[in-house]
Amino acid sequence: MFFFLICMSAYRIFFFEHFGSQSISFDVLWMGLRYDARAVSILGLAMSLLIALPVLNPTSYDLSGKGWTIVLTIVWLIFLFFYGADFYYHDYLKQRLSASVLQFLADANISAGMVWETYPVLRIMLLLIFMAGIFAFFHAQLLQKIKSFQPVTEKKKIIPAYILFVFLMAIAAFGRIGQYPLRWSDAFLFTDDFKASASLNPFQSFFSTFQFRNDGFDEKLTSDGFSRMAQYLNIDPAQKNSLNYVRKHNYDRSDNQPPMNVVLVICESFHAPKCSAFGNSLDPTPYFKNLADQGVLYDRCFTPAFGTARGVWSVITGIPDVLTTQTSSRNPLLVDQHSIFNDFKDYEKFYFLGGSTSWANIQGVLKNNIDGLNIVEQDQFTSQRVDVWGISDKNLFLESNQILSKQTKPFFAIIQTADNHRPYTIPQEDIGAFQKKAHSAASLSANFFENNEQYNAFRYMDFSIKTFMDAARKSNYFSNTLFVFVGDHGLRGGVGSAYPKVYSEIGISAEHVPLLFYAPGKLIPNRKHQVCTQLDVLPSIAGFVKHSHTNSTLGRNLFDTNSLKSGQVFIADPDNGNHTLLNDSFYFTEFTRIGKYQFGSMLHDQKIPLDKRHDSIQHSLATQLRDWQSTARYLLFHNKKNK
């Protein structure tokens, strides 16, 4: 194991010196050593468990020793193969070895020909055979030395040492002492692409991307749909030649008004039908309803997908998360993304989370793409953790407000809540100021709640928002701040007759969330019924506060009434195998697993006959659904941040 660690560290130094423009630093070596220790400890654990069986102990049986020499020589060959492939892969594509290399097998003859004509394949193979022979020889010699030692046979001495070794290997395999294991995204805390890349090893980069090996895009489909997407997004059609979705928005700040602060709150499981502002008779969120009455509420906002990681991804990047195997934030190939959030260069930028950003590898997306971002998570707060999700939302809001109140520069802060989620913890310290309520099972069901625990957690979210806004009103930043509230996703389940059947039949209630813009004295209170999406959040914020920015993805500025056409919402639901496109009046859904389609009204339950009167609408929505799918997939791989 020590031998493998030495070789891995030596390669990292060589890799850094060969491909980098500066000398390797200690922090890269240390991070790399942790990744290497993970790989080596897995080997160590496997060996320690196997040699616990006397028949497999190489010091007990000569045949076992010879078997271990063969097995470990094969492991050494695999090690050399991965590292050699990593070197040439980076030399060719300027990125670490990933599972996307397997795509070359689709054109195996061409790929093999390219490799044969480009690299000294025979010399490499001979070198591998030579190094395998050297390894086998020295391993056999090492075993003979070990056998000459006086063995320890007393169990009281062997067992504690064995347990200690297994325990240390388990810690090394986990990568840290904490709630979450060491993940590839931890490397991107360097905020330097090359340093992050160099700290990984080929095993980490390959197996982290293995489950995403089949995710890709169809450039021809994307090109075919560009003109229609360009018309919707108000893009110059001439940009089709480069498949470029960039729109630059420049604002004149000659009025000498101070830049507005921004606080964006991403609320956990903020299901619109459960809100008081949407007519829920149990009135669980009276304070948010009061805010909505004073702000601009979009009551037909939908998330492009279901799930917190997908929701946060959509807000930050402006791209629907259309991957089917795992979320985009977990894919190391997609960690490089441009975000409008990063365009607020003259702002202090914060991301507050009561738990850990290691969750879903979201820290890789944030730290790698947002310059100067201050991530404040559970270990930096003074409040005590209340459950698996970290500190309570109330304390998250209050401590965030304390930090924001001390800022002297304009700031853009994102606060992500978590308490409206199982296990539905209501902190004991808040019992008194917050009073739990109970309703009958029938009443809860009629208002879309599963039980009283879920109902009170939803109410606690409202209590936490009120506590935050009351504190913010006393702060000096309040009067010049835009507050935005949006759900990370809705919740699955029917919504009865309160909404058109489409919400329950194809499950879009799971993506239905409130979107509220609140800035007293700067926004005329209004309730908007046009459909919109999480993708529109950052473009709308930048447009409202008149901050120059570049929009390179699929969101639109909802306040740009001059160029804004009717809305469209694309929803990808890989769990149910559905893809939906809806506008203010109609929807079209593709059930990908069974090859069927559904077309209907967004406004009422009347079945729409598939006759000539509606055939053009259905055909248009079907075409645009395909456009959205192909464009979203393309942009996941072509939205790199500006260097």
C-alpha positions as CSV (number, residue, x, y, z in Angstrom):
1,M,0.0,0.0,0.0
2,F,2.8,2.4,0.9
3,F,4.5,1.5,-2.5
4,F,1.3,2.4,-4.4
5,L,0.9,5.7,-2.5
6,I,4.5,6.7,-3.3
7,C,4.0,5.9,-7.0
8,M,0.7,7.9,-7.1
9,S,2.2,10.9,-5.5
10,A,5.3,10.8,-7.8
11,Y,2.9,10.7,-10.8
12,R,1.0,13.7,-9.5
13,I,4.2,15.7,-9.1
14,F,5.2,14.7,-12.7
15,F,1.7,15.4,-14.0
16,F,1.7,18.9,-12.4
17,E,5.2,19.8,-13.6
18,H,4.5,18.4,-17.1
19,F,1.1,19.9,-17.8
20,G,1.1,22.9,-15.4
21,S,2.6,26.3,-15.6
22,Q,3.8,26.4,-12.0
23,S,5.3,24.2,-9.3
24,I,3.0,21.9,-7.4
25,S,1.9,23.2,-4.0
26,F,1.5,21.4,-0.7
27,D,-2.3,21.8,-0.6
28,V,-2.6,19.9,-4.0
29,L,-0.3,17.2,-2.8
30,W,-2.3,16.8,0.5
31,M,-5.7,16.7,-1.3
32,G,-4.3,14.2,-3.8
33,L,-2.9,12.0,-1.0
34,R,-6.4,11.8,0.5
35,Y,-7.8,10.7,-2.9
36,D,-5.0,8.2,-3.3
37,A,-5.4,6.9,0.2
38,R,-9.1,6.2,-0.6
39,A,-8.1,4.0,-3.6
40,V,-5.3,2.2,-1.7
41,S,-7.4,1.6,1.4
42,I,-10.0,-0.2,-0.6
43,L,-7.2,-2.6,-1.8
44,G,-5.9,-2.8,1.8
45,L,-9.4,-3.6,3.2
46,A,-9.9,-6.4,0.6
47,M,-6.5,-7.9,1.3
48,S,-6.9,-7.8,5.1
49,L,-10.3,-9.5,4.9
50,L,-9.0,-12.2,2.6
51,I,-5.9,-13.0,4.5
52,A,-7.9,-13.5,7.7
53,L,-8.7,-16.9,6.1
54,P,-5.7,-19.1,6.9
55,V,-5.8,-20.8,3.5
56,L,-5.3,-17.4,1.9
57,N,-2.6,-16.2,4.2
58,P,0.6,-16.0,2.2
59,T,2.8,-16.6,5.3
60,S,1.1,-19.9,5.9
61,Y,1.0,-21.6,2.5
62,D,3.5,-21.2,-0.4
63,L,0.7,-21.7,-2.9
64,S,-1.2,-18.8,-1.4
65,G,1.9,-16.6,-1.6
66,K,2.3,-17.4,-5.3
67,G,-1.4,-16.6,-5.8
68,W,-1.0,-13.2,-4.1
69,T,2.0,-12.4,-6.3
70,I,0.0,-13.1,-9.4
71,V,-3.1,-11.1,-8.1
72,L,-1.1,-8.1,-7.0
73,T,0.9,-8.1,-10.2
74,I,-2.4,-7.9,-12.1
75,V,-3.4,-5.0,-9.8
76,W,-0.1,-3.3,-10.6
77,L,-0.8,-3.7,-14.3
78,I,-4.2,-2.2,-13.9
79,F,-2.7,0.6,-12.0
80,L,-0.1,1.3,-14.8
81,F,-2.7,1.0,-17.5
82,F,-5.0,3.6,-15.8
83,Y,-2.2,6.0,-15.2
84,G,-0.7,5.6,-18.7
85,A,-4.2,6.1,-20.2
86,D,-4.7,9.1,-18.0
87,F,-1.4,10.7,-19.2
88,Y,-2.2,10.3,-22.9
89,Y,-5.9,11.2,-22.5
90,H,-4.9,14.5,-20.8
91,D,-2.2,15.0,-23.5
92,Y,-4.8,14.6,-26.2
93,L,-8.0,16.2,-24.7
94,K,-6.5,18.3,-21.8
95,Q,-8.7,16.6,-19.2
96,R,-8.3,13.8,-16.8
97,L,-9.3,10.2,-17.7
98,S,-13.1,9.8,-17.5
99,A,-15.7,7.2,-18.4
100,S,-16.4,9.2,-21.6
101,V,-13.4,7.4,-23.0
102,L,-15.6,4.4,-23.4
103,Q,-17.6,6.2,-26.1
104,F,-14.6,5.7,-28.4
105,L,-15.5,2.0,-28.4
106,A,-18.4,2.8,-30.6
107,D,-15.9,3.4,-33.4
108,A,-13.3,0.9,-32.2
109,N,-11.5,0.5,-35.5
110,I,-11.0,4.2,-36.0
111,S,-10.1,4.8,-32.4
112,A,-7.6,2.0,-32.4
113,G,-6.1,3.3,-35.6
114,M,-5.7,6.7,-34.2
115,V,-4.0,5.3,-31.1
116,W,-1.7,3.1,-33.1
117,E,-0.6,5.9,-35.4
118,T,-0.2,8.5,-32.7
119,Y,1.5,6.7,-29.8
120,P,4.3,4.1,-29.4
121,V,1.9,1.3,-28.6
122,L,4.5,-1.6,-28.9
123,R,7.1,0.2,-26.7
124,I,4.4,1.0,-24.1
125,M,3.3,-2.7,-24.0
126,L,6.9,-3.9,-23.7
127,L,7.4,-1.4,-20.8
128,L,4.3,-2.7,-19.1
129,I,5.4,-6.3,-19.3
130,F,8.9,-5.4,-18.0
131,M,7.5,-3.4,-15.1
132,A,5.1,-6.2,-14.3
133,G,8.0,-8.7,-14.2
134,I,10.0,-6.4,-11.9
135,F,7.0,-6.0,-9.6
136,A,6.4,-9.8,-9.4
137,F,10.1,-10.5,-8.6
138,F,10.3,-8.0,-5.8
139,H,6.9,-9.0,-4.4
140,A,8.1,-12.6,-4.2
141,Q,11.3,-11.5,-2.5
142,L,9.3,-9.4,0.0
143,L,7.1,-12.4,0.9
144,Q,10.3,-14.5,1.6
145,K,11.5,-11.8,4.0
146,I,8.1,-11.6,5.8
147,K,8.2,-15.4,6.2
148,S,11.5,-15.2,8.0
149,F,10.1,-13.0,10.7
150,Q,9.0,-14.6,14.0
151,P,5.1,-14.7,13.7
152,V,2.9,-13.4,16.4
153,T,0.4,-16.1,17.3
154,E,-1.3,-14.8,20.4
155,K,-4.9,-13.7,19.5
156,K,-5.0,-11.0,22.2
157,K,-2.2,-9.3,20.3
158,I,-3.3,-10.0,16.7
159,I,-7.0,-9.1,17.0
160,P,-6.6,-5.5,18.3
161,A,-4.0,-4.8,15.7
162,Y,-6.2,-6.3,13.0
163,I,-9.3,-4.3,14.2
164,L,-7.2,-1.1,14.3
165,F,-5.9,-1.6,10.8
166,V,-9.5,-2.2,9.4
167,F,-10.7,0.8,11.3
168,L,-8.0,3.1,9.8
169,M,-8.6,1.7,6.3
170,A,-12.3,2.4,6.7
171,I,-11.6,6.0,7.7
172,A,-9.2,6.4,4.7
173,A,-11.8,5.0,2.4
174,F,-14.4,7.5,3.7
175,G,-11.8,10.2,3.2
176,R,-12.6,12.4,6.2
177,I,-14.2,12.3,9.7
178,G,-17.6,13.9,9.1
179,Q,-21.1,13.5,7.8
180,Y,-20.2,13.2,4.1
181,P,-17.3,11.2,2.4
182,L,-14.6,12.8,0.5
183,R,-16.0,13.4,-3.0
184,W,-14.6,14.6,-6.3
185,S,-16.2,18.0,-5.8
186,D,-14.0,18.7,-2.8
187,A,-11.1,19.1,-5.2
188,F,-12.9,22.2,-6.7
189,L,-12.5,24.1,-3.4
190,F,-9.3,25.2,-5.0
191,T,-11.3,27.3,-7.5
192,D,-8.5,26.5,-10.0
193,D,-9.4,24.0,-12.7
194,F,-5.9,22.7,-13.1
195,K,-5.2,22.3,-9.4
196,A,-8.5,20.6,-8.9
197,S,-7.8,18.3,-11.8
198,A,-4.3,17.5,-10.7
199,S,-5.4,16.6,-7.1
200,L,-7.6,13.8,-8.5
201,N,-6.3,10.4,-9.6
202,P,-7.4,8.4,-12.6
203,F,-9.4,6.0,-10.5
204,Q,-11.4,8.8,-8.8
205,S,-12.0,10.7,-12.1
206,F,-13.0,7.5,-14.1
207,F,-15.3,5.9,-11.6
208,S,-16.9,9.2,-10.6
209,T,-18.0,9.6,-14.2
210,F,-18.8,6.0,-15.0
211,Q,-22.5,6.2,-14.4
212,F,-22.7,9.3,-16.7
213,R,-20.8,7.6,-19.6
214,N,-23.9,7.4,-21.8
215,D,-25.1,11.0,-21.2
216,G,-24.5,13.2,-24.2
217,F,-26.2,15.4,-26.8
218,D,-27.3,15.4,-30.4
219,E,-25.7,18.4,-32.1
220,K,-27.9,17.9,-35.3
221,L,-31.1,18.0,-33.3
222,T,-29.9,21.0,-31.4
223,S,-29.1,22.8,-34.7
224,D,-32.4,21.9,-36.2
225,G,-34.3,23.5,-33.3
226,F,-32.0,26.6,-32.9
227,S,-34.2,29.0,-35.0
228,R,-37.3,28.2,-32.9
229,M,-35.4,28.5,-29.6
230,A,-33.8,31.7,-30.8
231,Q,-37.2,33.2,-31.5
232,Y,-38.4,32.3,-28.1
233,L,-35.3,33.5,-26.3
234,N,-34.8,36.6,-28.5
235,I,-31.5,35.5,-29.9
236,D,-29.9,36.7,-33.2
237,P,-30.7,33.8,-35.7
238,A,-27.2,34.3,-37.2
239,Q,-25.8,32.7,-34.1
240,K,-27.0,29.3,-35.3
241,N,-23.7,28.9,-37.2
242,S,-21.9,28.6,-33.9
243,L,-24.8,27.2,-31.8
244,N,-24.3,30.2,-29.6
245,Y,-27.1,31.2,-27.1
246,V,-25.3,34.2,-25.6
247,R,-27.3,37.4,-25.0
248,K,-25.4,40.4,-23.5
249,H,-27.4,42.8,-21.4
250,N,-25.9,46.1,-20.6
251,Y,-27.4,48.7,-18.3
252,D,-26.6,52.4,-17.9
253,R,-25.9,53.1,-14.2
254,S,-25.5,56.9,-14.7
255,D,-28.4,57.7,-12.3
256,N,-25.9,57.4,-9.4
257,Q,-28.3,55.2,-7.5
258,P,-26.6,52.7,-5.2
259,P,-26.7,49.1,-6.5
260,M,-29.5,47.0,-5.0
261,N,-28.7,44.1,-2.8
262,V,-30.2,40.7,-3.6
263,V,-31.4,37.9,-1.2
264,L,-32.6,34.8,-3.0
265,V,-34.2,32.2,-0.8
266,I,-34.5,28.7,-2.2
267,C,-37.1,27.1,0.0
268,E,-37.2,23.3,0.5
269,S,-40.3,21.5,-0.8
270,F,-42.2,24.8,-1.3
271,H,-45.3,23.2,-2.8
272,A,-47.5,25.9,-4.2
273,P,-50.9,24.1,-3.5
274,K,-50.0,23.9,0.2
275,C,-49.5,27.7,0.5
276,S,-52.1,30.1,1.9
277,A,-51.4,32.5,-1.1
278,F,-52.8,29.7,-3.3
279,G,-56.0,29.3,-1.4
280,N,-55.1,26.4,1.0
281,S,-57.9,26.5,3.6
282,L,-55.7,25.3,6.5
283,D,-53.8,28.6,6.1
284,P,-50.3,27.2,6.8
285,T,-48.3,30.2,5.5
286,P,-50.2,33.4,6.4
287,Y,-47.0,35.5,6.6
288,F,-45.8,34.5,3.1
289,K,-49.3,35.3,1.8
290,N,-48.9,38.8,3.3
291,L,-45.5,39.2,1.5
292,A,-47.1,38.0,-1.7
293,D,-49.8,40.6,-1.4
294,Q,-47.1,43.3,-1.3
295,G,-44.9,41.9,-4.0
296,V,-45.0,40.3,-7.5
297,L,-46.2,36.7,-7.2
298,Y,-46.0,34.3,-10.1
299,D,-48.6,31.7,-9.3
300,R,-47.8,29.3,-12.3
301,C,-44.0,28.8,-11.8
302,F,-42.6,25.4,-12.3
303,T,-39.3,23.7,-11.7
304,P,-37.7,22.0,-14.7
305,A,-37.3,18.8,-12.7
306,F,-38.1,17.2,-9.3
307,G,-35.6,17.2,-6.5
308,T,-33.5,19.6,-4.6
309,A,-30.2,19.0,-6.4
310,R,-31.9,19.4,-9.8
311,G,-33.7,22.5,-8.6
312,V,-30.6,24.3,-7.3
313,W,-28.8,23.3,-10.5
314,S,-31.5,24.9,-12.6
315,V,-31.5,28.2,-10.6
316,I,-27.7,28.5,-10.6
317,T,-27.0,27.6,-14.2
318,G,-30.3,28.3,-16.1
319,I,-30.3,24.8,-17.7
320,P,-32.8,22.1,-17.0
321,D,-31.2,19.0,-15.4
322,V,-32.1,16.4,-18.0
323,L,-29.7,13.7,-17.0
324,T,-31.4,10.4,-16.4
325,T,-28.9,8.5,-14.3
326,Q,-27.9,11.0,-11.7
327,T,-28.2,14.7,-11.1
328,S,-25.9,17.0,-13.1
329,S,-24.2,18.4,-10.0
330,R,-22.9,14.9,-9.4
331,N,-21.3,14.7,-12.9
332,P,-17.6,15.8,-12.8
333,L,-17.8,16.4,-16.6
334,L,-20.3,19.2,-16.0
335,V,-18.7,21.1,-13.1
336,D,-17.6,24.0,-15.4
337,Q,-20.7,26.2,-16.0
338,H,-21.3,29.9,-16.6
339,S,-23.8,31.5,-14.2
340,I,-25.3,34.9,-14.1
341,F,-24.6,34.8,-10.4
342,N,-20.9,35.1,-11.3
343,D,-21.5,38.3,-13.3
344,F,-22.1,40.2,-10.1
345,K,-18.4,40.8,-9.9
346,D,-18.6,44.0,-7.9
347,Y,-20.8,42.4,-5.3
348,E,-20.0,40.3,-2.2
349,K,-21.5,36.9,-2.9
350,F,-22.8,34.5,-0.3
351,Y,-24.3,31.0,-0.2
352,F,-25.9,30.1,3.1
353,L,-26.8,26.5,3.9
354,G,-27.7,25.1,7.3
355,G,-26.1,21.7,6.4
356,S,-23.2,20.9,4.1
357,T,-22.6,21.7,0.5
358,S,-20.9,18.3,0.1
359,W,-24.5,17.1,-0.3
360,A,-25.0,16.2,-4.0
361,N,-21.6,17.6,-4.7
362,I,-23.2,21.0,-5.1
363,Q,-20.0,22.7,-3.7
364,G,-18.2,21.7,-6.8
365,V,-20.7,23.6,-9.0
366,L,-20.6,26.6,-6.7
367,K,-16.9,27.0,-5.9
368,N,-15.7,26.2,-9.4
369,N,-17.9,28.7,-11.1
370,I,-18.6,31.6,-8.7
371,D,-15.6,33.8,-8.2
372,G,-15.1,35.0,-4.6
373,L,-18.1,33.1,-3.3
374,N,-18.4,32.9,0.5
375,I,-20.0,29.6,1.4
376,V,-21.3,29.6,4.9
377,E,-22.4,26.1,6.1
378,Q,-23.1,24.3,9.3
379,D,-19.6,24.2,10.7
380,Q,-19.3,28.0,10.4
381,F,-22.5,28.8,12.3
382,T,-22.6,29.1,16.1
383,S,-26.1,27.5,16.3
384,Q,-26.2,23.8,17.2
385,R,-27.2,21.3,14.6
386,V,-30.7,20.0,15.1
387,D,-30.9,17.0,12.7
388,V,-29.3,15.5,9.6
389,W,-29.9,18.7,7.6
390,G,-27.9,20.9,10.0
391,I,-29.0,23.9,12.0
392,S,-32.6,25.1,12.0
393,D,-34.0,27.3,9.3
394,K,-34.8,30.0,11.8
395,N,-31.2,30.1,13.1
396,L,-29.9,29.9,9.5
397,F,-31.9,33.0,8.6
398,L,-30.9,34.9,11.8
399,E,-27.2,34.2,11.5
400,S,-27.3,35.0,7.7
401,N,-28.9,38.3,8.5
402,Q,-26.2,39.1,11.1
403,I,-23.5,38.6,8.4
404,L,-25.4,40.6,5.8
405,S,-26.0,43.4,8.2
406,K,-22.3,44.0,8.5
407,Q,-21.6,44.3,4.7
408,T,-20.4,47.6,3.4
409,K,-20.5,46.6,-0.3
410,P,-23.6,45.5,-2.3
411,F,-24.2,41.8,-1.9
412,F,-26.0,38.9,-3.6
413,A,-26.9,36.2,-1.1
414,I,-28.5,32.8,-1.6
415,I,-30.1,31.2,1.4
416,Q,-31.1,27.5,1.0
417,T,-33.5,26.1,3.6
418,A,-34.0,22.5,4.6
419,D,-36.4,22.0,7.6
420,N,-39.5,21.4,5.5
421,H,-38.3,17.9,4.9
422,R,-38.3,14.6,6.8
423,P,-37.7,14.2,9.7
424,Y,-39.8,17.4,10.0
425,T,-37.8,18.6,13.1
426,I,-39.3,21.5,15.1
427,P,-36.5,22.7,17.4
428,Q,-37.3,22.5,21.0
429,E,-36.0,26.1,21.5
430,D,-38.8,27.4,19.3
431,I,-41.7,25.6,21.0
432,G,-43.6,28.5,22.6
433,A,-43.0,31.1,19.9
434,F,-44.1,28.5,17.4
435,Q,-47.2,26.6,18.4
436,K,-48.0,23.2,16.8
437,K,-51.4,22.6,15.4
438,A,-53.3,19.5,14.6
439,H,-56.1,18.6,12.1
440,S,-58.0,15.5,11.2
441,A,-56.6,13.2,8.6
442,A,-59.5,14.0,6.3
443,S,-58.9,17.8,6.6
444,L,-55.1,17.3,6.0
445,S,-55.7,15.1,3.0
446,A,-58.2,17.6,1.5
447,N,-55.4,20.2,1.7
448,F,-52.6,18.1,0.3
449,F,-50.8,17.3,3.6
450,E,-49.8,13.7,4.5
451,N,-49.9,14.2,8.3
452,N,-49.7,16.8,11.0
453,E,-45.9,16.6,11.1
454,Q,-45.6,17.7,7.4
455,Y,-48.3,20.4,8.0
456,N,-46.4,21.8,11.0
457,A,-43.0,21.7,9.2
458,F,-44.6,23.7,6.4
459,R,-45.9,26.2,9.0
460,Y,-42.4,26.3,10.6
461,M,-41.0,27.4,7.2
462,D,-43.4,30.3,7.3
463,F,-42.5,31.1,10.9
464,S,-38.8,31.1,9.9
465,I,-39.4,33.4,7.0
466,K,-41.3,35.8,9.2
467,T,-38.5,35.8,11.8
468,F,-35.9,36.5,9.1
469,M,-37.9,39.4,7.5
470,D,-38.6,40.9,10.9
471,A,-34.9,40.9,11.6
472,A,-34.0,42.2,8.1
473,R,-36.4,45.1,8.5
474,K,-34.3,46.4,11.4
475,S,-31.1,46.1,9.3
476,N,-29.6,48.9,7.2
477,Y,-29.7,46.9,4.0
478,F,-33.5,46.2,3.9
479,S,-34.7,49.3,2.1
480,N,-32.4,48.7,-0.9
481,T,-32.8,44.9,-1.3
482,L,-34.7,42.7,-3.6
483,F,-35.9,39.6,-1.8
484,V,-36.8,36.6,-4.0
485,F,-38.4,33.4,-2.8
486,V,-38.7,30.3,-4.9
487,G,-39.2,26.6,-4.2
488,D,-36.6,24.0,-5.0
489,H,-39.4,21.7,-6.1
490,G,-43.0,20.9,-5.3
491,L,-44.3,17.5,-3.9
492,R,-45.7,14.5,-5.6
493,G,-49.3,13.6,-5.1
494,G,-52.7,14.6,-6.5
495,V,-54.3,18.0,-5.9
496,G,-57.9,17.0,-6.5
497,S,-60.3,19.4,-8.1
498,A,-58.5,22.5,-6.9
499,Y,-56.4,22.5,-10.1
500,P,-57.0,21.2,-13.6
501,K,-56.5,17.4,-13.9
502,V,-53.2,17.8,-15.7
503,Y,-51.6,18.7,-12.4
504,S,-52.4,15.3,-11.1
505,E,-52.6,13.2,-14.2
506,I,-49.0,13.8,-15.5
507,G,-47.7,14.9,-12.1
508,I,-46.6,18.5,-12.7
509,S,-47.8,19.4,-9.2
510,A,-44.4,17.9,-8.2
511,E,-42.8,20.9,-9.9
512,H,-45.4,23.6,-9.0
513,V,-43.8,26.2,-6.7
514,P,-44.3,29.9,-5.8
515,L,-42.0,32.6,-7.2
516,L,-42.1,35.9,-5.3
517,F,-40.2,39.1,-5.9
518,Y,-40.5,41.5,-2.9
519,A,-39.0,45.0,-2.8
520,P,-41.2,47.5,-0.9
521,G,-41.4,50.8,-2.7
522,K,-39.7,49.5,-5.8
523,L,-42.2,46.9,-7.1
524,I,-45.9,47.5,-7.7
525,P,-47.8,44.6,-6.1
526,N,-49.2,42.2,-8.7
527,R,-50.2,38.6,-9.2
528,K,-49.0,37.1,-12.5
529,H,-50.6,34.1,-14.1
530,Q,-48.2,33.5,-17.0
531,V,-46.2,30.3,-16.8
532,C,-42.5,30.6,-15.9
533,T,-39.7,28.5,-14.5
534,Q,-36.7,28.5,-12.1
535,L,-34.6,29.2,-15.2
536,D,-36.0,32.7,-15.2
537,V,-35.0,33.6,-11.7
538,L,-31.4,34.9,-12.2
539,P,-32.1,36.7,-15.5
540,S,-35.1,38.4,-13.9
541,I,-33.0,39.4,-10.8
542,A,-30.2,40.8,-13.0
543,G,-32.7,42.7,-15.1
544,F,-34.7,44.1,-12.2
545,V,-31.6,45.5,-10.4
546,K,-30.2,46.6,-13.8
547,H,-26.9,44.8,-13.5
548,S,-25.1,44.1,-16.7
549,H,-24.7,40.4,-17.4
550,T,-24.4,37.7,-20.0
551,N,-27.2,35.1,-20.4
552,S,-26.0,32.0,-22.2
553,T,-28.7,29.6,-21.3
554,L,-32.5,29.2,-21.3
555,G,-33.9,31.7,-18.8
556,R,-35.6,35.0,-19.6
557,N,-36.1,38.3,-17.7
558,L,-39.7,38.2,-16.6
559,F,-39.7,42.0,-16.1
560,D,-38.7,42.6,-19.8
561,T,-42.3,43.2,-20.9
562,N,-41.2,44.7,-24.2
563,S,-39.7,41.5,-25.7
564,L,-41.3,38.9,-23.5
565,K,-43.6,36.6,-25.4
566,S,-45.9,34.0,-23.9
567,G,-44.1,31.7,-21.5
568,Q,-43.0,28.1,-22.0
569,V,-42.0,25.6,-19.3
570,F,-40.0,22.4,-20.0
571,I,-40.2,19.7,-17.4
572,A,-38.0,16.6,-17.4
573,D,-39.1,13.9,-14.9
574,P,-36.6,11.0,-15.3
575,D,-38.1,9.2,-12.3
576,N,-41.4,8.8,-14.1
577,G,-40.0,8.8,-17.6
578,N,-42.0,11.9,-18.7
579,H,-41.0,15.0,-20.6
580,T,-43.5,17.9,-20.8
581,L,-43.7,21.2,-22.5
582,L,-46.5,23.6,-21.4
583,N,-47.5,27.1,-22.1
584,D,-50.2,29.4,-20.8
585,S,-52.9,27.4,-22.4
586,F,-51.8,23.9,-23.4
587,Y,-49.4,21.1,-22.5
588,F,-47.8,18.2,-24.4
589,T,-46.3,15.2,-22.6
590,E,-44.1,12.4,-23.9
591,F,-44.2,9.2,-21.9
592,T,-40.7,8.0,-23.0
593,R,-40.9,4.5,-21.4
594,I,-44.1,3.4,-23.1
595,G,-43.9,5.6,-26.3
596,K,-47.2,7.4,-25.8
597,Y,-48.2,11.1,-25.8
598,Q,-50.8,13.3,-24.2
599,F,-52.1,16.7,-25.2
600,G,-54.5,18.8,-23.3
601,S,-55.5,22.1,-21.7
602,M,-53.7,23.8,-18.9
603,L,-56.8,25.8,-17.9
604,H,-59.6,23.3,-17.6
605,D,-60.4,19.6,-17.6
606,Q,-62.2,19.4,-20.9
607,K,-60.7,16.8,-23.2
608,I,-59.3,18.3,-26.4
609,P,-60.1,16.3,-29.5
610,L,-57.2,15.6,-31.7
611,D,-58.8,17.1,-34.8
612,K,-57.6,19.6,-37.4
613,R,-58.4,22.6,-35.2
614,H,-55.9,21.6,-32.6
615,D,-53.5,19.5,-34.7
616,S,-51.2,22.5,-35.4
617,I,-51.0,23.4,-31.7
618,Q,-50.2,19.8,-30.8
619,H,-47.6,19.5,-33.6
620,S,-46.0,22.8,-32.6
621,L,-45.7,21.7,-28.9
622,A,-44.3,18.3,-29.8
623,T,-41.6,20.0,-32.0
624,Q,-40.8,22.5,-29.3
625,L,-40.6,19.8,-26.7
626,R,-37.9,18.1,-28.8
627,D,-36.1,21.4,-29.2
628,W,-36.0,22.0,-25.4
629,Q,-34.7,18.4,-24.8
630,S,-31.9,18.6,-27.3
631,T,-30.9,22.2,-26.4
632,A,-30.8,21.5,-22.7
633,R,-28.6,18.5,-23.2
634,Y,-26.3,20.4,-25.5
635,L,-26.0,23.3,-23.1
636,L,-25.0,21.1,-20.2
637,F,-21.8,20.4,-22.1
638,H,-21.4,23.8,-23.8
639,N,-22.0,26.5,-21.1
640,K,-18.5,26.9,-19.8
641,K,-17.7,29.9,-17.8
642,N,-15.5,32.7,-19.2
643,K,-11.8,32.1,-18.4
